[in-house]
């Protein structure tokens, strides 16, 4: 999950891993069919309420190099993919709330655009406002959670940047399209974000300072690929930040 060029992260591991509290909320299953082993099977006419539980682990940094800072792991104990809406409270090293710090997410777990599969999903947090660099932990609260209309992928969709001639390039070069590959035996739907990271002083976590959507909701067929053109604000961001020290292209399950 690397983000930097030549190992440049600009931040030291200073955050302890913290287990955050989770809860569940009721919902109804509006899915017309469920997928088992790549085949569509009918579901019962009676909606099944959400009965699982979400729990969370926040990582300010991780010991491995070239890993993303400020992520929250989301564990989903239900046997279906779900769409949560979460509220995050930033905490200092004494576990006191930092009321002036605003928390935003990259994938949208705070606004219902992230689909979390059975097992584990994740989101990337962004902090701003007075005291943003004092965040040492985050408390998560489940506002709502419902079963997803679209099953989330078991494996991550991979992204290959392409130049104007269709040749493979890396994420640090200017690219005009992204080829998405799905190794799962069923189709998945994802959104894409182009991220630019800061280069903070030692002792502070690295965070995404620019987040630009690329394209819209994209369906990637089973064991197949899809092509997303880079246009508009995304193309402008790539032109401006290509050859920078820390950029990333992140797909995430959505609906």
C-alpha positions in Angstrom: 0.0 0.0 0.0 2.9 2.3 -0.7 2.5 6.0 -1.3 6.0 7.5 -1.4 8.8 7.7 -3.9 12.2 6.3 -2.7 10.7 5.5 0.7 10.0 9.2 1.5 7.2 9.3 4.1 8.3 12.3 6.1 6.7 11.0 9.3 7.9 8.8 12.2 5.7 6.1 13.9 4.4 7.9 16.9 0.8 6.7 17.2 -0.2 3.7 19.2 -2.8 1.3 17.8 -6.1 1.8 19.6 -9.2 -0.4 19.5 -12.3 1.7 19.1 -15.8 0.9 20.2 -18.4 -0.1 17.6 -22.1 -0.8 17.6 -24.8 -1.8 15.1 -28.0 -0.3 13.9 -31.1 -1.8 12.2 -31.7 -1.8 8.5 -33.4 -3.7 5.7 -31.9 -5.7 2.9 -33.1 -4.3 -0.4 -30.8 -6.6 -2.5 -32.7 -8.5 -5.2 -30.2 -11.4 -5.3 -27.2 -12.5 -3.4 -24.0 -13.8 -5.0 -22.5 -17.1 -3.8 -19.4 -18.4 -5.6 -20.1 -16.1 -8.5 -23.7 -17.3 -9.1 -26.8 -15.2 -8.4 -29.3 -16.9 -6.1 -32.8 -15.6 -5.1 -33.2 -14.2 -1.6 -36.3 -14.6 0.5 -39.0 -12.0 0.1 -38.8 -11.0 3.8 -36.0 -8.4 4.3 -33.4 -9.6 6.8 -32.3 -6.9 9.2 -28.7 -6.1 9.8 -27.7 -8.2 12.8 -23.9 -7.9 12.7 -21.5 -5.6 14.6 -18.9 -3.2 13.4 -15.6 -2.6 15.3 -12.6 -0.4 14.6 -8.9 -0.1 15.0 -7.1 3.2 14.3 -3.5 3.3 13.1 -1.8 6.7 13.2 1.3 5.1 11.6 2.3 1.5 11.0 5.8 -0.1 11.4 6.1 -1.1 7.7 7.6 1.5 5.3 5.6 2.9 2.5 2.3 2.5 4.3 -0.5 4.9 4.6 -0.9 6.9 7.8 -4.1 7.8 9.6 -6.2 4.8 8.6 -9.1 3.2 10.4 -9.7 -0.6 10.0 -13.4 -1.5 10.0 -14.3 -5.0 11.0 -17.7 -6.2 9.8 -19.0 -9.4 11.5 -22.1 -9.6 9.4 -22.0 -12.1 6.5 -22.9 -9.4 4.0 -21.4 -6.3 2.7 -22.6 -3.2 4.5 -22.7 0.6 4.1 -22.0 2.4 7.4 -22.2 6.1 8.3 -19.7 6.8 11.0 -18.9 9.8 13.2 -15.3 10.3 14.4 -14.1 12.1 17.5 -10.3 12.9 17.5 -8.5 12.4 20.8 -5.1 13.6 22.1 -2.5 11.3 23.8 -4.4 11.6 27.1 -7.6 10.4 25.3 -9.3 13.8 25.7 -11.4 15.1 22.8 -10.0 17.7 20.5 -13.2 19.7 19.7 -11.6 22.1 17.2 -10.2 19.3 15.0 -12.3 18.4 12.0 -12.2 14.8 10.8 -12.9 13.9 7.2 -12.6 10.6 5.4 -11.3 9.8 1.9 -13.6 6.9 1.1 -16.7 8.2 2.7 -17.4 6.0 5.7 -18.7 9.2 7.3 -21.2 9.9 4.5 -22.3 6.5 3.2 -20.2 6.0 0.1 -18.0 3.2 1.3 -19.1 -0.5 1.1 -17.4 -2.7 3.7 -17.2 -6.4 2.9 -17.6 -9.2 5.4 -14.4 -9.3 7.4 -12.4 -6.1 7.0 -12.5 -2.8 5.2 -10.7 0.5 5.8 -10.8 4.2 5.3 -8.3 7.0 5.4 -8.8 9.9 7.8 -7.9 13.6 7.3 -7.5 16.0 10.2 -7.7 19.8 10.0 -8.1 22.8 12.4 -6.3 23.8 15.6 -4.7 20.8 17.3 -4.7 18.6 14.1 -1.2 17.5 14.8 -2.1 16.5 18.4 -4.4 13.6 17.3 -3.2 10.4 18.9 -6.4 8.3 18.7 -9.9 8.4 17.3 -13.2 7.3 18.7 -15.8 6.0 16.2 -19.5 6.0 16.6 -21.9 4.2 14.2 -24.6 6.6 13.1 -26.3 4.1 10.8 -25.5 0.9 8.9 -27.5 -1.0 6.2 -26.8 -3.9 3.9 -25.2 -2.9 0.7 -27.0 -3.1 -2.7 -23.7 -4.2 -4.3 -21.4 -6.9 -2.9 -17.9 -5.6 -2.0 -14.9 -7.3 -3.5 -13.0 -9.9 -1.5 -9.7 -8.8 -3.1 -8.5 -5.3 -3.8 -9.0 -4.0 -7.3 -5.6 -3.2 -8.8 -4.9 0.0 -10.7 -2.5 0.5 -13.6 -1.9 4.1 -14.9 -1.6 4.5 -18.6 -0.2 7.4 -20.7 -1.8 8.9 -23.8 -0.4 6.1 -26.0 -1.8 3.4 -23.7 1.6 2.5 -22.3 2.1 1.5 -18.6 3.5 4.3 -16.4 3.8 4.6 -12.7 1.7 6.8 -10.4 4.4 9.5 -10.3 4.1 10.2 -14.0 1.4 12.0 -15.9 -1.2 9.5 -16.9 -4.5 9.9 -18.9 -6.3 6.7 -18.0 -6.4 4.0 -15.3 -6.9 0.3 -16.0 -8.7 -1.5 -13.2 -8.4 -5.3 -12.7 -10.7 -7.5 -10.7 -9.5 -11.0 -9.6 -12.8 -11.9 -7.9 -15.2 -14.3 -9.6 -18.1 -11.7 -9.4 -18.4 -8.1 -10.7 -17.5 -5.3 -8.2 -18.2 -1.5 -8.2 -15.5 0.9 -7.1 -14.7 4.6 -7.0 -11.2 6.0 -7.4 -9.4 8.8 -5.5 -6.1 10.5 -6.5 -4.3 11.5 -3.3 -1.4 13.9 -2.6 0.3 13.6 0.7 2.1 16.2 2.8 5.7 15.9 4.0 5.4 16.7 7.7 8.3 17.1 10.1 9.5 14.1 12.1 7.1 13.1 14.8 3.9 14.0 12.9 1.8 11.7 10.8 1.5 12.1 7.0 -1.9 12.8 5.7 -3.7 13.4 2.4 -3.8 17.1 1.7 -5.4 16.8 -1.7 -8.1 14.3 -2.6 -9.6 14.3 -6.1 -12.2 11.8 -7.4 -11.3 10.1 -10.7 -14.3 9.2 -12.8 -17.5 8.0 -11.1 -18.8 4.6 -9.9 -17.1 2.0 -12.1 -18.2 -1.6 -12.6 -15.3 -4.0 -13.0 -16.5 -7.4 -14.4 -15.6 -10.8 -12.8 -12.0 -11.7 -13.6 -12.0 -8.7 -15.9 -10.8 -5.1 -16.4 -12.3 -1.7 -16.9 -10.8 1.6 -18.2 -11.4 4.9 -16.5 -10.4 8.1 -18.4 -8.7 10.8 -16.3 -10.5 14.1 -17.1 -11.5 17.4 -15.6 -10.2 18.2 -12.0 -8.5 14.8 -11.8 -6.5 15.5 -15.0 -5.5 19.0 -13.6 -4.4 17.4 -10.4 -2.3 14.8 -12.1 -0.7 17.5 -14.3 0.1 19.6 -11.2 1.3 16.9 -8.8 2.9 14.2 -11.1 6.6 13.8 -10.3 5.8 14.7 -6.7 7.3 12.8 -3.8 4.1 11.2 -2.4 1.0 10.5 -4.4 -1.4 7.5 -4.5 -4.3 6.2 -6.6 -6.8 4.4 -4.4 -9.8 2.3 -5.5 -12.5 1.5 -2.9 -15.7 -0.5 -2.8 -18.8 1.7 -3.3 -22.3 1.9 -4.6 
